[in-house]
Amino acid sequence: MRVVDDPVQVKQAQADTKRFKELARLPSSAEENIITGNFYEILNEIPGDLSILGMPESYEQVLKVIETANHSIVFIKDSGLESALA
């Protein structure tokens, strides 16, 4: 799932997600959901027990995500030393 602020961004987000699926060799059955809206509002509505999110840029954003979500969160960050897509 990917959240964009502006409906104009949906087409680009779909293309980016499709390219990511191909490079990461995800199965074609993997769902692609592009949602327009406020990330924090949508985060609170996500069904399920776990979300894996990219590491926010600031500690305050980490706290906001933790306070907003009603499920477990795992934050990930690329070290920049290797590429899973290579």
PyMOL Python script that loads the backbone (N, CA, C, O; Angstrom):
from pymol import cmd

cmd.read_pdbstr("""\
ATOM      1  N   MET A   1       0.839  -1.159   0.000  1.00  0.00           N
ATOM      2  CA  MET A   1       0.000   0.000   0.000  1.00  0.00           C
ATOM      3  C   MET A   1       0.894   1.235   0.000  1.00  0.00           C
ATOM      4  O   MET A   1       1.949   1.272   0.633  1.00  0.00           O
ATOM      5  N   ARG A   2       0.444   2.217  -0.715  1.00  0.00           N
ATOM      6  CA  ARG A   2       1.166   3.490  -0.767  1.00  0.00           C
ATOM      7  C   ARG A   2       0.146   4.611  -0.651  1.00  0.00           C
ATOM      8  O   ARG A   2      -0.935   4.540  -1.236  1.00  0.00           O
ATOM      9  N   VAL A   3       0.492   5.638   0.100  1.00  0.00           N
ATOM     10  CA  VAL A   3      -0.403   6.771   0.299  1.00  0.00           C
ATOM     11  C   VAL A   3       0.205   7.988  -0.377  1.00  0.00           C
ATOM     12  O   VAL A   3       1.380   8.299  -0.185  1.00  0.00           O
ATOM     13  N   VAL A   4      -0.613   8.675  -1.174  1.00  0.00           N
ATOM     14  CA  VAL A   4      -0.194   9.925  -1.811  1.00  0.00           C
ATOM     15  C   VAL A   4      -1.151  11.031  -1.375  1.00  0.00           C
ATOM     16  O   VAL A   4      -2.328  10.785  -1.112  1.00  0.00           O
ATOM     17  N   ASP A   5      -0.627  12.244  -1.303  1.00  0.00           N
ATOM     18  CA  ASP A   5      -1.432  13.385  -0.859  1.00  0.00           C
ATOM     19  C   ASP A   5      -2.380  13.898  -1.929  1.00  0.00           C
ATOM     20  O   ASP A   5      -3.472  14.377  -1.622  1.00  0.00           O
ATOM     21  N   ASP A   6      -1.962  13.797  -3.184  1.00  0.00           N
ATOM     22  CA  ASP A   6      -2.671  14.439  -4.283  1.00  0.00           C
ATOM     23  C   ASP A   6      -3.061  13.400  -5.328  1.00  0.00           C
ATOM     24  O   ASP A   6      -2.224  12.582  -5.711  1.00  0.00           O
ATOM     25  N   PRO A   7      -4.309  13.407  -5.802  1.00  0.00           N
ATOM     26  CA  PRO A   7      -4.736  12.455  -6.825  1.00  0.00           C
ATOM     27  C   PRO A   7      -3.872  12.487  -8.089  1.00  0.00           C
ATOM     28  O   PRO A   7      -3.789  11.494  -8.812  1.00  0.00           O
ATOM     29  N   VAL A   8      -3.233  13.626  -8.351  1.00  0.00           N
ATOM     30  CA  VAL A   8      -2.362  13.751  -9.516  1.00  0.00           C
ATOM     31  C   VAL A   8      -1.163  12.801  -9.403  1.00  0.00           C
ATOM     32  O   VAL A   8      -0.593  12.405 -10.419  1.00  0.00           O
ATOM     33  N   GLN A   9      -0.781  12.437  -8.183  1.00  0.00           N
ATOM     34  CA  GLN A   9       0.367  11.575  -7.937  1.00  0.00           C
ATOM     35  C   GLN A   9       0.075  10.083  -8.110  1.00  0.00           C
ATOM     36  O   GLN A   9       1.005   9.276  -8.116  1.00  0.00           O
ATOM     37  N   VAL A  10      -1.187   9.706  -8.250  1.00  0.00           N
ATOM     38  CA  VAL A  10      -1.567   8.296  -8.297  1.00  0.00           C
ATOM     39  C   VAL A  10      -0.921   7.565  -9.472  1.00  0.00           C
ATOM     40  O   VAL A  10      -0.382   6.474  -9.290  1.00  0.00           O
ATOM     41  N   LYS A  11      -0.962   8.132 -10.647  1.00  0.00           N
ATOM     42  CA  LYS A  11      -0.420   7.473 -11.837  1.00  0.00           C
ATOM     43  C   LYS A  11       1.077   7.178 -11.671  1.00  0.00           C
ATOM     44  O   LYS A  11       1.533   6.080 -11.989  1.00  0.00           O
ATOM     45  N   GLN A  12       1.834   8.156 -11.176  1.00  0.00           N
ATOM     46  CA  GLN A  12       3.266   7.954 -10.966  1.00  0.00           C
ATOM     47  C   GLN A  12       3.510   6.912  -9.869  1.00  0.00           C
ATOM     48  O   GLN A  12       4.417   6.088  -9.984  1.00  0.00           O
ATOM     49  N   ALA A  13       2.706   6.951  -8.818  1.00  0.00           N
ATOM     50  CA  ALA A  13       2.853   5.978  -7.729  1.00  0.00           C
ATOM     51  C   ALA A  13       2.575   4.565  -8.235  1.00  0.00           C
ATOM     52  O   ALA A  13       3.250   3.622  -7.821  1.00  0.00           O
ATOM     53  N   GLN A  14       1.596   4.403  -9.120  1.00  0.00           N
ATOM     54  CA  GLN A  14       1.309   3.090  -9.695  1.00  0.00           C
ATOM     55  C   GLN A  14       2.493   2.598 -10.523  1.00  0.00           C
ATOM     56  O   GLN A  14       2.870   1.430 -10.430  1.00  0.00           O
ATOM     57  N   ALA A  15       3.079   3.474 -11.326  1.00  0.00           N
ATOM     58  CA  ALA A  15       4.238   3.095 -12.139  1.00  0.00           C
ATOM     59  C   ALA A  15       5.428   2.735 -11.256  1.00  0.00           C
ATOM     60  O   ALA A  15       6.123   1.754 -11.524  1.00  0.00           O
ATOM     61  N   ASP A  16       5.668   3.519 -10.207  1.00  0.00           N
ATOM     62  CA  ASP A  16       6.770   3.240  -9.287  1.00  0.00           C
ATOM     63  C   ASP A  16       6.574   1.899  -8.580  1.00  0.00           C
ATOM     64  O   ASP A  16       7.516   1.120  -8.434  1.00  0.00           O
ATOM     65  N   THR A  17       5.359   1.645  -8.151  1.00  0.00           N
ATOM     66  CA  THR A  17       5.056   0.392  -7.445  1.00  0.00           C
ATOM     67  C   THR A  17       5.215  -0.804  -8.374  1.00  0.00           C
ATOM     68  O   THR A  17       5.742  -1.840  -7.970  1.00  0.00           O
ATOM     69  N   LYS A  18       4.763  -0.667  -9.612  1.00  0.00           N
ATOM     70  CA  LYS A  18       4.914  -1.752 -10.584  1.00  0.00           C
ATOM     71  C   LYS A  18       6.396  -2.051 -10.832  1.00  0.00           C
ATOM     72  O   LYS A  18       6.806  -3.211 -10.869  1.00  0.00           O
ATOM     73  N   ARG A  19       7.186  -0.999 -11.000  1.00  0.00           N
ATOM     74  CA  ARG A  19       8.629  -1.182 -11.214  1.00  0.00           C
ATOM     75  C   ARG A  19       9.282  -1.834 -10.001  1.00  0.00           C
ATOM     76  O   ARG A  19      10.123  -2.720 -10.153  1.00  0.00           O
ATOM     77  N   PHE A  20       8.905  -1.407  -8.802  1.00  0.00           N
ATOM     78  CA  PHE A  20       9.449  -2.000  -7.587  1.00  0.00           C
ATOM     79  C   PHE A  20       9.122  -3.493  -7.521  1.00  0.00           C
ATOM     80  O   PHE A  20       9.985  -4.308  -7.195  1.00  0.00           O
ATOM     81  N   LYS A  21       7.879  -3.847  -7.829  1.00  0.00           N
ATOM     82  CA  LYS A  21       7.484  -5.269  -7.799  1.00  0.00           C
ATOM     83  C   LYS A  21       8.339  -6.091  -8.749  1.00  0.00           C
ATOM     84  O   LYS A  21       8.752  -7.202  -8.417  1.00  0.00           O
ATOM     85  N   GLU A  22       8.606  -5.546  -9.930  1.00  0.00           N
ATOM     86  CA  GLU A  22       9.421  -6.269 -10.906  1.00  0.00           C
ATOM     87  C   GLU A  22      10.863  -6.412 -10.426  1.00  0.00           C
ATOM     88  O   GLU A  22      11.433  -7.501 -10.490  1.00  0.00           O
ATOM     89  N   LEU A  23      11.455  -5.320  -9.947  1.00  0.00           N
ATOM     90  CA  LEU A  23      12.843  -5.354  -9.501  1.00  0.00           C
ATOM     91  C   LEU A  23      13.041  -6.216  -8.257  1.00  0.00           C
ATOM     92  O   LEU A  23      14.065  -6.882  -8.109  1.00  0.00           O
ATOM     93  N   ALA A  24      12.048  -6.196  -7.363  1.00  0.00           N
ATOM     94  CA  ALA A  24      12.146  -6.973  -6.133  1.00  0.00           C
ATOM     95  C   ALA A  24      11.680  -8.418  -6.333  1.00  0.00           C
ATOM     96  O   ALA A  24      11.724  -9.234  -5.412  1.00  0.00           O
ATOM     97  N   ARG A  25      11.233  -8.714  -7.556  1.00  0.00           N
ATOM     98  CA  ARG A  25      10.759 -10.060  -7.908  1.00  0.00           C
ATOM     99  C   ARG A  25       9.607 -10.526  -7.022  1.00  0.00           C
ATOM    100  O   ARG A  25       9.537 -11.688  -6.623  1.00  0.00           O
ATOM    101  N   LEU A  26       8.715  -9.595  -6.728  1.00  0.00           N
ATOM    102  CA  LEU A  26       7.519  -9.944  -5.975  1.00  0.00           C
ATOM    103  C   LEU A  26       6.558 -10.679  -6.903  1.00  0.00           C
ATOM    104  O   LEU A  26       6.555 -10.427  -8.107  1.00  0.00           O
ATOM    105  N   PRO A  27       5.758 -11.566  -6.375  1.00  0.00           N
ATOM    106  CA  PRO A  27       4.823 -12.294  -7.231  1.00  0.00           C
ATOM    107  C   PRO A  27       3.799 -11.353  -7.865  1.00  0.00           C
ATOM    108  O   PRO A  27       3.433 -10.330  -7.286  1.00  0.00           O
ATOM    109  N   SER A  28       3.351 -11.714  -9.048  1.00  0.00           N
ATOM    110  CA  SER A  28       2.368 -10.866  -9.738  1.00  0.00           C
ATOM    111  C   SER A  28       1.067 -10.770  -8.949  1.00  0.00           C
ATOM    112  O   SER A  28       0.284  -9.844  -9.156  1.00  0.00           O
ATOM    113  N   SER A  29       0.835 -11.708  -8.056  1.00  0.00           N
ATOM    114  CA  SER A  29      -0.382 -11.682  -7.246  1.00  0.00           C
ATOM    115  C   SER A  29      -0.295 -10.688  -6.083  1.00  0.00           C
ATOM    116  O   SER A  29      -1.294 -10.441  -5.407  1.00  0.00           O
ATOM    117  N   ALA A  30       0.894 -10.116  -5.845  1.00  0.00           N
ATOM    118  CA  ALA A  30       1.050  -9.130  -4.768  1.00  0.00           C
ATOM    119  C   ALA A  30       0.170  -7.919  -5.070  1.00  0.00           C
ATOM    120  O   ALA A  30       0.219  -7.358  -6.164  1.00  0.00           O
ATOM    121  N   GLU A  31      -0.620  -7.533  -4.098  1.00  0.00           N
ATOM    122  CA  GLU A  31      -1.560  -6.428  -4.298  1.00  0.00           C
ATOM    123  C   GLU A  31      -0.859  -5.082  -4.324  1.00  0.00           C
ATOM    124  O   GLU A  31       0.125  -4.863  -3.617  1.00  0.00           O
ATOM    125  N   GLU A  32      -1.377  -4.187  -5.147  1.00  0.00           N
ATOM    126  CA  GLU A  32      -0.906  -2.807  -5.223  1.00  0.00           C
ATOM    127  C   GLU A  32      -2.075  -1.910  -4.861  1.00  0.00           C
ATOM    128  O   GLU A  32      -3.073  -1.859  -5.581  1.00  0.00           O
ATOM    129  N   ASN A  33      -1.955  -1.211  -3.759  1.00  0.00           N
ATOM    130  CA  ASN A  33      -3.011  -0.296  -3.335  1.00  0.00           C
ATOM    131  C   ASN A  33      -2.433   1.105  -3.219  1.00  0.00           C
ATOM    132  O   ASN A  33      -1.570   1.364  -2.380  1.00  0.00           O
ATOM    133  N   ILE A  34      -2.910   1.997  -4.061  1.00  0.00           N
ATOM    134  CA  ILE A  34      -2.516   3.400  -4.001  1.00  0.00           C
ATOM    135  C   ILE A  34      -3.718   4.157  -3.452  1.00  0.00           C
ATOM    136  O   ILE A  34      -4.795   4.153  -4.049  1.00  0.00           O
ATOM    137  N   ILE A  35      -3.523   4.802  -2.317  1.00  0.00           N
ATOM    138  CA  ILE A  35      -4.620   5.506  -1.650  1.00  0.00           C
ATOM    139  C   ILE A  35      -4.287   6.985  -1.579  1.00  0.00           C
ATOM    140  O   ILE A  35      -3.157   7.365  -1.272  1.00  0.00           O
ATOM    141  N   THR A  36      -5.282   7.818  -1.866  1.00  0.00           N
ATOM    142  CA  THR A  36      -5.105   9.264  -1.771  1.00  0.00           C
ATOM    143  C   THR A  36      -5.672   9.734  -0.439  1.00  0.00           C
ATOM    144  O   THR A  36      -6.808   9.417  -0.085  1.00  0.00           O
ATOM    145  N   GLY A  37      -4.868  10.489   0.289  1.00  0.00           N
ATOM    146  CA  GLY A  37      -5.355  11.019   1.555  1.00  0.00           C
ATOM    147  C   GLY A  37      -4.222  11.343   2.506  1.00  0.00           C
ATOM    148  O   GLY A  37      -3.058  11.428   2.116  1.00  0.00           O
ATOM    149  N   ASN A  38      -4.593  11.522   3.763  1.00  0.00           N
ATOM    150  CA  ASN A  38      -3.638  11.839   4.811  1.00  0.00           C
ATOM    151  C   ASN A  38      -3.034  10.541   5.355  1.00  0.00           C
ATOM    152  O   ASN A  38      -3.760   9.659   5.814  1.00  0.00           O
ATOM    153  N   PHE A  39      -1.717  10.431   5.303  1.00  0.00           N
ATOM    154  CA  PHE A  39      -1.021   9.204   5.716  1.00  0.00           C
ATOM    155  C   PHE A  39      -1.410   8.773   7.126  1.00  0.00           C
ATOM    156  O   PHE A  39      -1.684   7.596   7.358  1.00  0.00           O
ATOM    157  N   TYR A  40      -1.438   9.698   8.052  1.00  0.00           N
ATOM    158  CA  TYR A  40      -1.697   9.346   9.447  1.00  0.00           C
ATOM    159  C   TYR A  40      -3.134   8.883   9.661  1.00  0.00           C
ATOM    160  O   TYR A  40      -3.374   7.984  10.467  1.00  0.00           O
ATOM    161  N   GLU A  41      -4.090   9.477   8.960  1.00  0.00           N
ATOM    162  CA  GLU A  41      -5.479   9.035   9.069  1.00  0.00           C
ATOM    163  C   GLU A  41      -5.634   7.628   8.494  1.00  0.00           C
ATOM    164  O   GLU A  41      -6.324   6.785   9.068  1.00  0.00           O
ATOM    165  N   ILE A  42      -4.993   7.388   7.366  1.00  0.00           N
ATOM    166  CA  ILE A  42      -5.087   6.071   6.725  1.00  0.00           C
ATOM    167  C   ILE A  42      -4.362   5.021   7.552  1.00  0.00           C
ATOM    168  O   ILE A  42      -4.833   3.889   7.659  1.00  0.00           O
ATOM    169  N   LEU A  43      -3.224   5.377   8.137  1.00  0.00           N
ATOM    170  CA  LEU A  43      -2.470   4.450   8.978  1.00  0.00           C
ATOM    171  C   LEU A  43      -3.334   3.909  10.102  1.00  0.00           C
ATOM    172  O   LEU A  43      -3.235   2.735  10.457  1.00  0.00           O
ATOM    173  N   ASN A  44      -4.164   4.747  10.652  1.00  0.00           N
ATOM    174  CA  ASN A  44      -5.041   4.344  11.751  1.00  0.00           C
ATOM    175  C   ASN A  44      -6.143   3.389  11.294  1.00  0.00           C
ATOM    176  O   ASN A  44      -6.706   2.661  12.112  1.00  0.00           O
ATOM    177  N   GLU A  45      -6.453   3.384  10.006  1.00  0.00           N
ATOM    178  CA  GLU A  45      -7.547   2.567   9.480  1.00  0.00           C
ATOM    179  C   GLU A  45      -7.079   1.262   8.838  1.00  0.00           C
ATOM    180  O   GLU A  45      -7.906   0.445   8.434  1.00  0.00           O
ATOM    181  N   ILE A  46      -5.762   1.054   8.737  1.00  0.00           N
ATOM    182  CA  ILE A  46      -5.234  -0.134   8.064  1.00  0.00           C
ATOM    183  C   ILE A  46      -5.618  -1.385   8.837  1.00  0.00           C
ATOM    184  O   ILE A  46      -5.350  -1.483  10.034  1.00  0.00           O
ATOM    185  N   PRO A  47      -6.248  -2.349   8.158  1.00  0.00           N
ATOM    186  CA  PRO A  47      -6.539  -3.612   8.841  1.00  0.00           C
ATOM    187  C   PRO A  47      -5.269  -4.455   8.946  1.00  0.00           C
ATOM    188  O   PRO A  47      -4.380  -4.358   8.099  1.00  0.00           O
ATOM    189  N   GLY A  48      -5.191  -5.255   9.958  1.00  0.00           N
ATOM    190  CA  GLY A  48      -4.045  -6.141  10.108  1.00  0.00           C
ATOM    191  C   GLY A  48      -3.322  -5.920  11.419  1.00  0.00           C
ATOM    192  O   GLY A  48      -3.675  -5.045  12.210  1.00  0.00           O
ATOM    193  N   ASP A  49      -2.300  -6.736  11.630  1.00  0.00           N
ATOM    194  CA  ASP A  49      -1.569  -6.713  12.887  1.00  0.00           C
ATOM    195  C   ASP A  49      -0.211  -6.042  12.790  1.00  0.00           C
ATOM    196  O   ASP A  49       0.372  -5.686  13.814  1.00  0.00           O
ATOM    197  N   LEU A  50       0.315  -5.859  11.559  1.00  0.00           N
ATOM    198  CA  LEU A  50       1.677  -5.375  11.407  1.00  0.00           C
ATOM    199  C   LEU A  50       1.820  -4.537  10.146  1.00  0.00           C
ATOM    200  O   LEU A  50       1.303  -4.892   9.087  1.00  0.00           O
ATOM    201  N   SER A  51       2.532  -3.412  10.275  1.00  0.00           N
ATOM    202  CA  SER A  51       2.910  -2.603   9.121  1.00  0.00           C
ATOM    203  C   SER A  51       4.420  -2.473   9.117  1.00  0.00           C
ATOM    204  O   SER A  51       5.034  -2.277  10.165  1.00  0.00           O
ATOM    205  N   ILE A  52       5.023  -2.581   7.937  1.00  0.00           N
ATOM    206  CA  ILE A  52       6.452  -2.376   7.766  1.00  0.00           C
ATOM    207  C   ILE A  52       6.609  -1.073   7.006  1.00  0.00           C
ATOM    208  O   ILE A  52       6.174  -0.952   5.860  1.00  0.00           O
ATOM    209  N   LEU A  53       7.235  -0.098   7.653  1.00  0.00           N
ATOM    210  CA  LEU A  53       7.339   1.241   7.084  1.00  0.00           C
ATOM    211  C   LEU A  53       8.787   1.676   6.976  1.00  0.00           C
ATOM    212  O   LEU A  53       9.635   1.261   7.766  1.00  0.00           O
ATOM    213  N   GLY A  54       9.060   2.511   5.996  1.00  0.00           N
ATOM    214  CA  GLY A  54      10.367   3.142   5.918  1.00  0.00           C
ATOM    215  C   GLY A  54      10.562   4.053   7.120  1.00  0.00           C
ATOM    216  O   GLY A  54       9.607   4.632   7.638  1.00  0.00           O
ATOM    217  N   MET A  55      11.795   4.170   7.553  1.00  0.00           N
ATOM    218  CA  MET A  55      12.110   4.977   8.737  1.00  0.00           C
ATOM    219  C   MET A  55      11.826   6.447   8.464  1.00  0.00           C
ATOM    220  O   MET A  55      12.352   7.010   7.504  1.00  0.00           O
ATOM    221  N   PRO A  56      10.998   7.079   9.300  1.00  0.00           N
ATOM    222  CA  PRO A  56      10.747   8.518   9.141  1.00  0.00           C
ATOM    223  C   PRO A  56      12.035   9.322   9.316  1.00  0.00           C
ATOM    224  O   PRO A  56      13.012   8.842   9.891  1.00  0.00           O
ATOM    225  N   GLU A  57      12.014  10.543   8.811  1.00  0.00           N
ATOM    226  CA  GLU A  57      13.200  11.389   8.859  1.00  0.00           C
ATOM    227  C   GLU A  57      13.490  11.946  10.243  1.00  0.00           C
ATOM    228  O   GLU A  57      14.645  12.234  10.559  1.00  0.00           O
ATOM    229  N   SER A  58      12.471  12.101  11.069  1.00  0.00           N
ATOM    230  CA  SER A  58      12.701  12.680  12.397  1.00  0.00           C
ATOM    231  C   SER A  58      12.123  11.790  13.488  1.00  0.00           C
ATOM    232  O   SER A  58      11.224  10.983  13.251  1.00  0.00           O
ATOM    233  N   TYR A  59      12.659  11.957  14.675  1.00  0.00           N
ATOM    234  CA  TYR A  59      12.176  11.211  15.832  1.00  0.00           C
ATOM    235  C   TYR A  59      10.724  11.573  16.130  1.00  0.00           C
ATOM    236  O   TYR A  59       9.944  10.716  16.545  1.00  0.00           O
ATOM    237  N   GLU A  60      10.365  12.815  15.924  1.00  0.00           N
ATOM    238  CA  GLU A  60       8.990  13.254  16.162  1.00  0.00           C
ATOM    239  C   GLU A  60       8.019  12.510  15.248  1.00  0.00           C
ATOM    240  O   GLU A  60       6.917  12.158  15.667  1.00  0.00           O
ATOM    241  N   GLN A  61       8.430  12.268  13.988  1.00  0.00           N
ATOM    242  CA  GLN A  61       7.584  11.518  13.064  1.00  0.00           C
ATOM    243  C   GLN A  61       7.446  10.067  13.503  1.00  0.00           C
ATOM    244  O   GLN A  61       6.377   9.475  13.359  1.00  0.00           O
ATOM    245  N   VAL A  62       8.516   9.489  14.038  1.00  0.00           N
ATOM    246  CA  VAL A  62       8.454   8.116  14.567  1.00  0.00           C
ATOM    247  C   VAL A  62       7.405   8.056  15.673  1.00  0.00           C
ATOM    248  O   VAL A  62       6.554   7.167  15.681  1.00  0.00           O
ATOM    249  N   LEU A  63       7.469   8.997  16.600  1.00  0.00           N
ATOM    250  CA  LEU A  63       6.510   9.020  17.704  1.00  0.00           C
ATOM    251  C   LEU A  63       5.080   9.201  17.205  1.00  0.00           C
ATOM    252  O   LEU A  63       4.156   8.567  17.714  1.00  0.00           O
ATOM    253  N   LYS A  64       4.898  10.066  16.210  1.00  0.00           N
ATOM    254  CA  LYS A  64       3.554  10.298  15.671  1.00  0.00           C
ATOM    255  C   LYS A  64       2.995   9.026  15.041  1.00  0.00           C
ATOM    256  O   LYS A  64       1.818   8.710  15.216  1.00  0.00           O
ATOM    257  N   VAL A  65       3.843   8.290  14.303  1.00  0.00           N
ATOM    258  CA  VAL A  65       3.397   7.033  13.697  1.00  0.00           C
ATOM    259  C   VAL A  65       2.997   6.042  14.787  1.00  0.00           C
ATOM    260  O   VAL A  65       1.942   5.413  14.701  1.00  0.00           O
ATOM    261  N   ILE A  66       3.835   5.905  15.805  1.00  0.00           N
ATOM    262  CA  ILE A  66       3.564   4.962  16.890  1.00  0.00           C
ATOM    263  C   ILE A  66       2.269   5.323  17.610  1.00  0.00           C
ATOM    264  O   ILE A  66       1.473   4.444  17.937  1.00  0.00           O
ATOM    265  N   GLU A  67       2.058   6.605  17.855  1.00  0.00           N
ATOM    266  CA  GLU A  67       0.851   7.050  18.544  1.00  0.00           C
ATOM    267  C   GLU A  67      -0.398   6.896  17.684  1.00  0.00           C
ATOM    268  O   GLU A  67      -1.491   6.694  18.212  1.00  0.00           O
ATOM    269  N   THR A  68      -0.245   6.989  16.369  1.00  0.00           N
ATOM    270  CA  THR A  68      -1.382   6.951  15.452  1.00  0.00           C
ATOM    271  C   THR A  68      -1.848   5.528  15.152  1.00  0.00           C
ATOM    272  O   THR A  68      -3.047   5.255  15.120  1.00  0.00           O
ATOM    273  N   ALA A  69      -0.906   4.637  14.936  1.00  0.00           N
ATOM    274  CA  ALA A  69      -1.238   3.276  14.503  1.00  0.00           C
ATOM    275  C   ALA A  69      -1.900   2.489  15.627  1.00  0.00           C
ATOM    276  O   ALA A  69      -1.561   2.636  16.801  1.00  0.00           O
ATOM    277  N   ASN A  70      -2.844   1.659  15.238  1.00  0.00           N
ATOM    278  CA  ASN A  70      -3.497   0.794  16.220  1.00  0.00           C
ATOM    279  C   ASN A  70      -3.030  -0.655  16.059  1.00  0.00           C
ATOM    280  O   ASN A  70      -3.758  -1.593  16.385  1.00  0.00           O
ATOM    281  N   HIS A  71      -1.817  -0.821  15.557  1.00  0.00           N
ATOM    282  CA  HIS A  71      -1.228  -2.134  15.362  1.00  0.00           C
ATOM    283  C   HIS A  71       0.293  -2.009  15.462  1.00  0.00           C
ATOM    284  O   HIS A  71       0.819  -0.909  15.632  1.00  0.00           O
ATOM    285  N   SER A  72       0.987  -3.128  15.358  1.00  0.00           N
ATOM    286  CA  SER A  72       2.450  -3.117  15.477  1.00  0.00           C
ATOM    287  C   SER A  72       3.090  -2.500  14.239  1.00  0.00           C
ATOM    288  O   SER A  72       2.578  -2.627  13.126  1.00  0.00           O
ATOM    289  N   ILE A  73       4.227  -1.826  14.458  1.00  0.00           N
ATOM    290  CA  ILE A  73       4.973  -1.170  13.381  1.00  0.00           C
ATOM    291  C   ILE A  73       6.419  -1.646  13.434  1.00  0.00           C
ATOM    292  O   ILE A  73       7.018  -1.722  14.507  1.00  0.00           O
ATOM    293  N   VAL A  74       6.973  -1.964  12.272  1.00  0.00           N
ATOM    294  CA  VAL A  74       8.399  -2.237  12.143  1.00  0.00           C
ATOM    295  C   VAL A  74       8.943  -1.175  11.195  1.00  0.00           C
ATOM    296  O   VAL A  74       8.454  -1.023  10.075  1.00  0.00           O
ATOM    297  N   PHE A  75       9.953  -0.442  11.648  1.00  0.00           N
ATOM    298  CA  PHE A  75      10.591   0.566  10.812  1.00  0.00           C
ATOM    299  C   PHE A  75      11.842  -0.039  10.176  1.00  0.00           C
ATOM    300  O   PHE A  75      12.605  -0.744  10.837  1.00  0.00           O
ATOM    301  N   ILE A  76      12.045   0.240   8.894  1.00  0.00           N
ATOM    302  CA  ILE A  76      13.225  -0.250   8.192  1.00  0.00           C
ATOM    303  C   ILE A  76      13.963   0.924   7.558  1.00  0.00           C
ATOM    304  O   ILE A  76      13.368   1.949   7.225  1.00  0.00           O
ATOM    305  N   LYS A  77      15.262   0.751   7.400  1.00  0.00           N
ATOM    306  CA  LYS A  77      16.066   1.791   6.742  1.00  0.00           C
ATOM    307  C   LYS A  77      17.193   1.102   5.993  1.00  0.00           C
ATOM    308  O   LYS A  77      17.824   0.180   6.509  1.00  0.00           O
ATOM    309  N   ASP A  78      17.434   1.547   4.795  1.00  0.00           N
ATOM    310  CA  ASP A  78      18.503   1.013   3.970  1.00  0.00           C
ATOM    311  C   ASP A  78      19.834   1.570   4.454  1.00  0.00           C
ATOM    312  O   ASP A  78      19.951   2.766   4.725  1.00  0.00           O
ATOM    313  N   SER A  79      20.831   0.706   4.563  1.00  0.00           N
ATOM    314  CA  SER A  79      22.147   1.167   4.992  1.00  0.00           C
ATOM    315  C   SER A  79      22.860   1.944   3.889  1.00  0.00           C
ATOM    316  O   SER A  79      23.780   2.718   4.156  1.00  0.00           O
ATOM    317  N   GLY A  80      22.426   1.730   2.652  1.00  0.00           N
ATOM    318  CA  GLY A  80      23.069   2.373   1.524  1.00  0.00           C
ATOM    319  C   GLY A  80      24.283   1.610   1.026  1.00  0.00           C
ATOM    320  O   GLY A  80      24.895   2.000   0.032  1.00  0.00           O
ATOM    321  N   LEU A  81      24.638   0.528   1.705  1.00  0.00           N
ATOM    322  CA  LEU A  81      25.832  -0.250   1.326  1.00  0.00           C
ATOM    323  C   LEU A  81      25.519  -1.333   0.303  1.00  0.00           C
ATOM    324  O   LEU A  81      26.385  -1.718  -0.483  1.00  0.00           O
ATOM    325  N   GLU A  82      24.281  -1.826   0.311  1.00  0.00           N
ATOM    326  CA  GLU A  82      23.889  -2.868  -0.634  1.00  0.00           C
ATOM    327  C   GLU A  82      22.492  -2.562  -1.136  1.00  0.00           C
ATOM    328  O   GLU A  82      21.755  -1.790  -0.524  1.00  0.00           O
ATOM    329  N   SER A  83      22.136  -3.174  -2.254  1.00  0.00           N
ATOM    330  CA  SER A  83      20.806  -2.979  -2.811  1.00  0.00           C
ATOM    331  C   SER A  83      20.102  -4.318  -2.944  1.00  0.00           C
ATOM    332  O   SER A  83      20.621  -5.247  -3.563  1.00  0.00           O
ATOM    333  N   ALA A  84      18.929  -4.406  -2.366  1.00  0.00           N
ATOM    334  CA  ALA A  84      18.130  -5.615  -2.499  1.00  0.00           C
ATOM    335  C   ALA A  84      17.637  -5.776  -3.928  1.00  0.00           C
ATOM    336  O   ALA A  84      17.228  -6.867  -4.326  1.00  0.00           O
ATOM    337  N   LEU A  85      17.672  -4.706  -4.697  1.00  0.00           N
ATOM    338  CA  LEU A  85      17.167  -4.736  -6.068  1.00  0.00           C
ATOM    339  C   LEU A  85      18.269  -5.032  -7.063  1.00  0.00           C
ATOM    340  O   LEU A  85      17.982  -5.186  -8.250  1.00  0.00           O
ATOM    341  N   ALA A  86      19.530  -5.118  -6.628  1.00  0.00           N
ATOM    342  CA  ALA A  86      20.651  -5.362  -7.556  1.00  0.00           C
ATOM    343  C   ALA A  86      20.717  -6.801  -7.986  1.00  0.00           C
ATOM    344  O   ALA A  86      21.597  -7.174  -8.762  1.00  0.00           O
TER     345      ALA A  86
END
""", "prot")
cmd.dss("prot")
cmd.show_as("cartoon", "prot")
cmd.util.cbc("prot")
cmd.orient("prot")
